[in-house]
Amino acid sequence: MPLKFDEIVELRVLTGQVVGYRALEGYTRVAFVAMKNVLCTAIASSMESSYISATGGECRYFVIDENYDTLADELQKYKPNLIAVFIGGSKDFEALRDVLYSLFTALAEREIDTDYLFHLYTFVKVGLEPLQSDEKIRNYLADKRMMAYTANFDEGLVEIRELYISEDEIYSEVIEEYPISFRHTRIFNQGLKGRVIKFEEE
């Protein structure tokens, strides 16, 4: 049966917990930058709280609105060593790509020195082509570490991918894998038809 909205939100929260708890070790100051909607807020907040619990690191939550210059100024003052980007919550992909482009135009203008982590939806559905198509943004990102988290739920895994953006291609490779929770598995299996995903204890 199709998943209910509250189950979809819970899946975001559970995924955020895995990434925040397991993948952000080594970062001491993280900026969580998210659009103002339920799904982006759920996963960003979950990742934020798990990051604090796991590392004791410092972090701050920033809301994306249309004032990209002010947001970029605040991020520049904060001096994060990782910015986690959550752009989604809509199927108007052109509008979301405009948000992504406008945000990174402002970041590139200030040459903020930080790594980046992209939300699964931002990477897979929205796509990073707006960043690839702009030479100034592309040059800005050339020496930055960029990652995205994706899911291999057939194998019961959350993946961390290293990203590379050149003029000709966007390339990614899996560098880390983390097992999903039992609750992840239960929610997914009730929404699948004729398929079952794995859950394996570490």
C-alpha distance (Angstrom), angle and dihedral (degrees) to the residues before:
residue distance angle dihedral
M1 . . .
P2 3.82 . .
L3 3.78 115.6 .
K4 3.79 118.1 -103.7
F5 3.78 118.7 -121.2
D6 3.79 92.4 -108.1
E7 3.81 89.1 53.8
I8 3.80 90.5 50.7
V9 3.80 89.1 51.8
E10 3.80 90.7 47.8
L11 3.80 90.7 52.7
R12 3.82 89.0 55.1
V13 3.79 90.3 49.9
L14 3.81 92.8 48.7
T15 3.80 92.4 48.4
G16 3.79 90.9 48.1
Q17 3.79 89.1 53.4
V18 3.80 92.4 53.9
V19 3.81 94.4 48.2
G20 3.80 95.6 41.3
Y21 3.77 93.7 47.4
R22 3.80 98.7 41.4
A23 3.81 112.1 23.3
L24 3.81 107.3 42.7
E25 3.78 98.9 62.8
G26 3.79 110.6 132.7
Y27 3.79 95.3 35.1
T28 3.79 114.0 108.3
R29 3.81 101.3 -178.1
V30 3.80 119.3 32.2
A31 3.80 129.0 -179.4
F32 3.81 115.1 -154.3
V33 3.81 106.5 -156.4
A34 3.80 113.9 -171.7
M35 3.78 142.8 161.9
K36 3.78 117.4 -110.7
N37 3.81 102.9 -102.2
V38 3.79 135.3 104.8
L39 3.80 98.5 -103.5
C40 3.81 97.8 45.9
T41 3.79 90.8 43.2
A42 3.82 92.2 49.0
I43 3.77 96.2 53.1
A44 3.82 96.7 37.8
S45 3.81 92.7 49.2
S46 3.80 91.6 46.3
M47 3.79 91.7 50.4
E48 3.79 90.8 46.2
S49 3.80 94.6 53.4
S50 3.82 92.6 44.6
Y51 3.80 90.8 49.5
I52 3.81 91.1 53.4
S53 3.81 91.6 46.7
A54 3.80 93.7 48.8
T55 3.79 101.2 41.0
G56 3.79 110.1 14.9
G57 3.79 85.3 -132.0
E58 3.77 126.2 150.9
C59 3.78 120.8 -102.6
R60 3.76 142.2 165.0
Y61 3.79 133.6 -159.5
F62 3.82 119.2 -131.3
V63 3.82 124.9 -170.7
I64 3.80 118.4 -140.7
D65 3.78 112.5 -131.0
E66 3.79 131.7 153.8
N67 3.80 93.8 -81.2
Y68 3.79 96.0 86.7
D69 3.79 95.6 162.1
T70 3.80 92.7 56.9
L71 3.81 90.7 46.8
A72 3.80 91.6 49.6
D73 3.81 90.6 48.2
E74 3.82 90.1 52.8
L75 3.80 91.2 48.8
Q76 3.79 91.1 48.9
K77 3.80 90.6 53.3
Y78 3.80 92.1 46.7
K79 3.83 92.3 54.5
P80 3.83 99.4 -153.3
N81 3.79 120.7 -171.7
L82 3.81 89.0 -149.1
I83 3.80 131.4 31.0
A84 3.82 115.1 -163.9
V85 3.82 109.8 -156.8
F86 3.83 122.5 -153.1
I87 3.82 113.5 -177.1
G88 3.79 114.4 160.9
G89 3.78 142.6 75.0
S90 3.80 93.0 126.4
K91 3.80 140.9 68.3
D92 3.79 91.8 -140.0
F93 3.77 90.4 104.8
E94 3.79 95.8 174.6
A95 3.80 90.3 57.1
L96 3.81 90.6 47.4
R97 3.81 91.1 49.6
D98 3.80 88.6 52.4
V99 3.81 89.0 54.0
L100 3.81 91.1 49.4
Y101 3.80 92.1 48.2
S102 3.81 94.1 46.6
L103 3.80 92.7 48.2
F104 3.80 94.1 50.6
T105 3.79 92.9 42.9
A106 3.80 87.6 60.3
L107 3.82 92.8 43.8
A108 3.81 92.6 48.8
E109 3.79 92.2 49.8
R110 3.81 88.7 58.5
E111 3.82 93.5 40.7
I112 3.81 91.2 -136.5
D113 3.78 107.9 -164.3
T114 3.80 107.4 -136.5
D115 3.79 144.4 112.5
Y116 3.81 120.1 -106.6
L117 3.79 135.1 -137.7
F118 3.81 118.4 -169.8
H119 3.79 126.0 -152.2
L120 3.82 113.8 -115.3
Y121 3.82 92.2 -114.6
T122 3.80 91.7 49.4
F123 3.79 92.2 50.8
V124 3.81 99.9 39.1
K125 3.81 105.4 30.6
V126 3.80 106.4 23.7
G127 3.79 93.6 34.1
L128 3.78 131.2 -152.8
E129 3.81 95.9 -108.0
P130 3.84 91.9 111.0
L131 3.81 87.5 62.7
Q132 3.79 92.8 44.7
S133 3.80 94.6 49.9
D134 3.82 95.8 56.1
E135 3.81 114.1 75.7
K136 3.79 95.3 -156.1
I137 3.82 92.7 51.7
R138 3.79 91.1 43.5
N139 3.81 91.3 52.4
Y140 3.80 90.9 46.7
L141 3.81 91.3 53.9
A142 3.81 94.9 43.4
D143 3.81 94.4 95.3
K144 3.81 97.4 32.5
R145 3.77 125.3 101.3
M146 3.80 108.0 -121.4
M147 3.78 126.9 -170.8
A148 3.78 139.2 171.4
Y149 3.76 131.4 -167.3
T150 3.78 118.0 -132.2
A151 3.79 134.3 172.6
N152 3.77 134.1 -115.5
F153 3.76 96.1 -176.8
D154 3.82 92.8 165.5
E155 3.79 85.1 70.0
G156 3.80 94.9 33.0
L157 3.80 95.0 -113.1
V158 3.78 142.0 132.5
E159 3.80 109.5 -149.6
I160 3.78 130.2 -151.7
R161 3.79 111.2 -150.5
E162 3.78 129.1 -163.8
L163 3.81 110.1 -136.6
Y164 3.79 130.2 -147.7
I165 3.78 122.9 -171.5
S166 3.80 121.1 -166.8
E167 3.77 132.7 161.7
D168 3.81 89.5 -96.3
E169 3.80 105.5 38.0
I170 3.78 150.7 4.8
Y171 3.77 108.8 -130.9
S172 3.80 130.8 -176.4
E173 3.79 137.0 -178.9
V174 3.79 131.7 -170.9
I175 3.80 111.3 -110.1
E176 3.82 101.2 166.7
E177 3.80 137.1 20.4
Y178 3.80 128.6 -163.2
P179 3.82 128.5 -171.4
I180 3.78 116.8 -113.6
S181 3.79 122.4 -125.4
F182 3.78 126.4 -94.6
R183 3.81 88.9 -113.6
H184 3.83 89.4 55.7
T185 3.78 88.6 55.0
R186 3.81 95.4 48.8
I187 3.81 93.8 50.6
F188 3.79 93.8 46.6
N189 3.78 95.4 46.3
Q190 3.77 92.9 54.4
G191 3.82 89.5 55.0
L192 3.82 97.0 47.1
K193 3.79 125.2 90.3
G194 3.77 114.8 -139.2
R195 3.81 94.2 -20.0
V196 3.76 133.9 96.0
I197 3.77 126.1 -161.4
K198 3.76 123.6 -144.4
F199 3.76 131.3 -108.8
E200 3.76 119.0 -169.5
E201 3.76 126.7 178.1
E202 3.79 115.5 -130.4
